[in-house]
Amino acid sequence: WRAPGPLAWLHRLFHEGYKLYLQARHRKMMHQFAARAARAASTRGVRQASNVAVLGAAGGIGQPLSLLLKADPLVSGLSLYDVVNTPGVAADLSHCNTPATVTGVTGVGNAEEALKGADVVVIPAGVPRKPGMTRDDLFNTNASIVASLAEACAKACPDACYLIISNPVNSTVPIFAETLKKHGVYDKNKLIGVTTLDVVRANTFVAENQGKDVRDVKVDVIGGHAGTTIIPLLSQVPSTNFSDADIEALTQRIMFGGDEVVKAKDGAGSATLSMAYAGAHFTSQLLKALDGQTGITECAFVESSVTDAPYFSTPVSLGPGGVSEVHGYGSLSAYEQDVLDKAVPDLIAQAEKGIAFAAK
């Protein structure tokens, strides 16, 4: 139907206006679709890069660590492995209403199944410390465990980032490295000893000592992850006023904070909850870096040329490929330099012990 005579122009105006309306609506719908697609692609990208495996997931550290990772929005898949009890832990965690899917694998020699598709592997596996034990006392048992898990990682997820919590870290990281080298898949930027608990303790103890909000305190801790190899750089903490007695007491407490917990638990365990917290924090920071966030720096025990020790903890920048830069430790006080000078030979010896074990 066409409007007669004088009404024809009104019809044409209406018709053209309606065409413009339909075109505008179509463009709006296409823009909305494109925006949704971009958001979905972005979400898929994050989720594809955030499959995390926990080896030793049913243990004292593994269970709370896995709980914290289940709550991390950057974790899309959480794969749990332990020699016993993993199905129960996985079932329990799977009821938590967060997006990460949870799977559990159990049994000696079955780690490879849990590692398929992992982007990050967190390893708290091993026996815990007991009263009177040093981290070095754990070596014979935990060295074998770490070596076997490194074998599984080399076969199942050679491109993953590996975060080593199993003690003694000063020796287990070199064991892991040597095992990966045997398989031709070692990448120094993707093997990291987690020393975050030393930083967590340092921040807490310094905040208490100085009457500060712990959220405003950041202490770098260098060296290793055992006793006198742990070196908190108290001289570099801004807006603090330590006496010599404070420095001595704080340094000793940070070095031997693990002993404090072992003694307080009276044979019932070691520092599991605080280690889980520290391990989850570092894992989350790494996931952010893998996702493209910049400016992320954490202290970590990595292959290093900062000192004569082949592995050493200093601040490192994290990026899409793991460790993007290893930083130095800056200027030290005379007290800190003396502690460092004594620690380096111990770190060399502990690394060599791990390397020798892996060579057997």
C-alpha angles and dihedrals in degrees: 000000000000124000111248126241116321093016094061093087090053090053092050091049091050092046094050092045092052091050090052090049092052092048092050091047091049092051091049092051091049091050091049091049092049091049092050090048091050091050091048092048090049092050091047090051092055093044093049090055098047110068106134127192122198116202110200091027097156095055133095093274097029098061099052090038090054091048091053091047091049087059094049110106091212092061112088099166127028117192116189127200134180136141092249141016097016097127091059093048091047093049091049094049093044089068092064108105099235125115098250114106115222130214129175132207124185139184138069111289096015099102094108091067091057093046100057110121095004117154095183127026119197115195121197092147121136141068118308127240118266130198111295094016124120123206087254090059087064092057102095095051101035095042091064092046093050093046092053092048091049088055090053092048092050090055102038106033110010093163097052127109112248121212112194119206098153111113141272084043092178087067105024094060091056089046090053091047094051092048092052090048090056088059094043094241103104115134112177091206092060101048112081133171109215109231094158093117089068089055092045091053093045092052091048097046094044092049090052092047095048098037093241135141103263089223088066095051125089120176122181113218118196137182118045141321105262132078114292093011088070107093119183112199098222092160089067097053107108125230095017133125115203127178118217088255090052091052093050094046095044093046092051093046092050091046094050102028089121091060089053091059095042090053093046092051088053097216095324096106147299136266098314105141097045090044090051089051092049093045092050090049093054092044091051091050091050092049090053090052092047087052090057103263112144136210095047114146127171135164111255141163107246143145102292145174094196091103135007089271111099091221122036139159119240133136110296130189115234123216143159091295098045115257108025098176137009112215130206123243101244125220119343134205118246089256093052092045090054091050090048093049090054094044100053096068089050091050091050091050093047091049091049090051090056093045091050091050092051090050093060 
